[in-house]
């Protein structure tokens, strides 16, 4: 399974979002730190879920990182998050 699919699967299971878009943006970082052949290093995530409504920005980011888990987060070089409730 590709990392992009793992991210989507875990976030859907944890948050039941109304909107979820996961984009592998690795190619636009070719030659930069953390980039590797084959991509799967840099991601943009847009997520909208009711559970985030009463959370601060920091709490939202922590919740997403917890849902992904340390093993998956450890394989990602960059994760841009756009989270709204």
Helices and strands as residue ranges (DSSP letters): H 3-15, E 19-24, G 26-29, E 42-48, G 50-52, H 57-68, H 70-73, E 78-84
